[in-house]
Amino acid sequence: MTNEELDIFLRTFYEIKEQSVSGSYGFDDNWNIFIKKILALSPKSYGTKIQNRVIFQNDLKHVKANEDKGDFRKNSKYYEIKTSILTVTNKAANITGVRPWQPIDGYYILIIDARDFENICTYNFHLTKEQMSEELKCLKALPLNGTKRANEGNINLPQRFQLSLNDGNFKRWVQRYSFDTDEVIKKL
């Protein structure tokens, strides 16, 4: 890249970073434009942005973190949203921070394949709490942080696991848990 091309890129990158401070950044855009805008953000930032957009677009009720009941509720049911974006450098979905002790009804997992940013593909999965417990065992989930010794005796450890789009487990997920729209998440 030339210096001029890098300047154009960095100008755009900085503009995205500045604008993304807004809590509703990209909410008016279609889904693929929204994803393209947040690709420049860190996973922690884009995860929150996606979660908040889904809650907003579907008129769901946000749940405060100190309630320890997931991310949102619809009527009297509580759910957690987990997201992962696949990119040229991140080729597997990383699902992190699954807290199986939370008294929730289920999980919504959004895996966004943006490796080809001109053809973004989103996979939507809905799992009950029981199904997620089974998957944590099946996928050999690990504690999010800490060493085995440091985690001994701690029953409330957030879990993490990976899914590769070329893996048999991912194909199983598509058959078992995928949806386009459901009674809770009707649009992205």
C-alpha positions as CSV (number, residue, x, y, z in Angstrom):
1,M,0.0,0.0,0.0
2,T,1.1,3.5,-0.7
3,N,1.3,6.2,2.0
4,E,-1.7,7.9,0.4
5,E,-3.8,4.6,0.5
6,L,-2.8,4.1,4.2
7,D,-3.8,7.7,5.0
8,I,-7.3,7.1,3.4
9,F,-7.6,3.8,5.3
10,L,-6.6,5.3,8.6
11,R,-8.9,8.4,8.2
12,T,-11.8,6.0,7.6
13,F,-10.7,3.8,10.5
14,Y,-10.5,6.7,12.9
15,E,-13.9,8.0,11.7
16,I,-15.5,4.7,12.4
17,K,-13.9,4.5,15.9
18,E,-15.1,8.0,16.7
19,Q,-18.7,7.4,15.5
20,S,-18.9,4.0,17.2
21,V,-19.0,5.7,20.6
22,S,-22.7,6.3,20.0
23,G,-24.7,3.6,21.6
24,S,-26.9,3.2,18.6
25,Y,-24.1,3.3,16.0
26,G,-25.2,1.6,12.8
27,F,-28.7,0.7,14.1
28,D,-30.3,2.3,11.1
29,D,-28.1,0.5,8.6
30,N,-29.0,-2.9,7.0
31,W,-27.4,-5.8,8.7
32,N,-24.4,-6.2,6.3
33,I,-23.5,-2.5,6.4
34,F,-23.7,-2.6,10.2
35,I,-21.4,-5.6,10.3
36,K,-18.9,-4.0,7.9
37,K,-18.8,-0.9,10.1
38,I,-18.1,-2.8,13.3
39,L,-15.4,-5.0,11.8
40,A,-12.9,-2.3,12.8
41,L,-13.9,-2.7,16.5
42,S,-12.5,-5.1,19.1
43,P,-14.5,-8.3,19.8
44,K,-15.7,-6.9,23.2
45,S,-16.9,-3.7,21.5
46,Y,-18.6,-5.4,18.5
47,G,-20.2,-8.1,20.7
48,T,-21.9,-5.4,22.8
49,K,-22.9,-3.5,19.7
50,I,-24.5,-6.6,18.1
51,Q,-26.2,-7.5,21.3
52,N,-27.7,-4.0,21.7
53,R,-28.8,-3.8,18.1
54,V,-30.6,-7.2,18.4
55,I,-32.3,-6.1,21.6
56,F,-33.3,-2.7,20.0
57,Q,-34.5,-4.1,16.7
58,N,-36.7,-6.7,18.4
59,D,-38.1,-4.5,21.2
60,L,-36.7,-6.7,23.9
61,K,-36.0,-5.7,27.5
62,H,-32.3,-5.3,28.4
63,V,-31.3,-7.0,31.6
64,K,-28.7,-5.4,33.9
65,A,-25.5,-7.3,34.4
66,N,-25.9,-7.3,38.2
67,E,-29.1,-9.3,37.8
68,D,-27.0,-12.3,36.5
69,K,-29.9,-13.4,34.2
70,G,-28.5,-13.0,30.8
71,D,-28.6,-10.1,28.4
72,F,-32.4,-9.6,27.7
73,R,-35.8,-10.8,28.5
74,K,-39.0,-11.3,26.6
75,N,-42.1,-11.5,28.8
76,S,-40.8,-13.6,31.7
77,K,-38.1,-15.5,29.8
78,Y,-34.4,-14.6,30.0
79,Y,-31.8,-15.1,27.3
80,E,-28.1,-14.6,26.7
81,I,-26.7,-13.5,23.3
82,K,-23.2,-14.6,22.2
83,T,-21.6,-13.5,19.0
84,S,-18.5,-14.3,17.0
85,I,-17.2,-12.8,13.7
86,L,-15.1,-14.8,11.4
87,T,-12.5,-12.7,9.6
88,V,-9.3,-13.3,7.6
89,T,-7.4,-13.7,10.8
90,N,-10.1,-15.3,13.0
91,K,-11.2,-18.5,11.1
92,A,-13.2,-20.2,13.9
93,A,-16.1,-19.0,15.9
94,N,-15.1,-18.2,19.5
95,I,-18.0,-18.4,21.9
96,T,-16.9,-17.0,25.2
97,G,-18.4,-16.1,28.6
98,V,-21.1,-18.8,28.7
99,R,-22.3,-18.8,32.3
100,P,-24.1,-22.1,32.8
101,W,-25.2,-21.2,36.4
102,Q,-27.3,-18.3,35.3
103,P,-31.1,-18.8,35.7
104,I,-31.9,-18.2,32.1
105,D,-34.1,-19.9,29.5
106,G,-31.8,-20.1,26.6
107,Y,-29.0,-18.7,24.4
108,Y,-28.9,-17.0,21.0
109,I,-25.6,-17.5,19.2
110,L,-24.8,-15.4,16.1
111,I,-21.9,-16.5,14.1
112,I,-21.1,-14.0,11.4
113,D,-18.8,-15.1,8.5
114,A,-17.2,-11.9,7.2
115,R,-14.1,-13.6,5.8
116,D,-15.4,-12.4,2.4
117,F,-16.7,-9.0,3.5
118,E,-18.6,-8.5,0.2
119,N,-20.7,-11.6,1.0
120,I,-21.3,-11.7,4.7
121,C,-23.3,-14.7,6.0
122,T,-24.9,-14.8,9.4
123,Y,-25.7,-18.1,11.1
124,N,-28.4,-17.8,13.9
125,F,-28.7,-20.5,16.6
126,H,-31.1,-20.8,19.5
127,L,-30.4,-23.3,22.3
128,T,-32.2,-23.9,25.5
129,K,-30.3,-23.9,28.7
130,E,-30.3,-27.7,28.7
131,Q,-29.0,-27.9,25.2
132,M,-26.2,-25.5,26.0
133,S,-25.2,-27.6,29.0
134,E,-25.0,-30.7,26.7
135,E,-23.0,-28.7,24.1
136,L,-20.5,-27.4,26.7
137,K,-19.7,-31.1,27.5
138,C,-19.8,-32.3,23.8
139,L,-17.5,-29.4,22.6
140,K,-15.2,-29.8,25.6
141,A,-15.7,-26.2,26.8
142,L,-12.9,-24.8,28.9
143,P,-12.9,-22.1,31.6
144,L,-12.6,-18.6,30.0
145,N,-9.7,-17.6,32.3
146,G,-7.3,-19.0,34.8
147,T,-5.3,-22.2,35.3
148,K,-6.7,-25.6,36.2
149,R,-5.3,-25.3,39.7
150,A,-6.6,-21.7,40.2
151,N,-10.0,-22.8,39.1
152,E,-10.3,-25.8,41.4
153,G,-13.4,-25.6,43.6
154,N,-14.9,-22.7,41.7
155,I,-18.3,-23.7,40.4
156,N,-19.1,-20.4,38.7
157,L,-16.6,-20.4,35.9
158,P,-17.5,-18.7,32.5
159,Q,-16.9,-21.2,29.7
160,R,-15.6,-20.9,26.2
161,F,-15.6,-23.1,23.1
162,Q,-14.8,-22.9,19.4
163,L,-16.8,-23.9,16.3
164,S,-15.2,-24.1,12.9
165,L,-17.5,-23.8,9.9
166,N,-15.8,-26.9,8.3
167,D,-16.4,-29.0,11.5
168,G,-19.0,-31.7,11.9
169,N,-20.1,-30.0,15.1
170,F,-21.0,-26.9,13.2
171,K,-23.0,-28.9,10.6
172,R,-24.8,-30.5,13.5
173,W,-25.6,-27.1,15.0
174,V,-27.0,-25.9,11.7
175,Q,-29.3,-28.9,11.5
176,R,-30.3,-28.8,15.2
177,Y,-30.4,-25.2,16.3
178,S,-30.4,-22.8,13.3
179,F,-33.3,-20.4,12.6
180,D,-34.0,-17.5,10.2
181,T,-36.5,-15.8,12.6
182,D,-38.2,-17.1,15.7
183,E,-40.7,-15.8,18.2
184,V,-38.0,-13.7,20.0
185,I,-35.6,-12.6,17.3
186,K,-37.5,-11.6,14.2
187,K,-34.9,-9.3,12.7
188,L,-31.2,-8.4,13.0
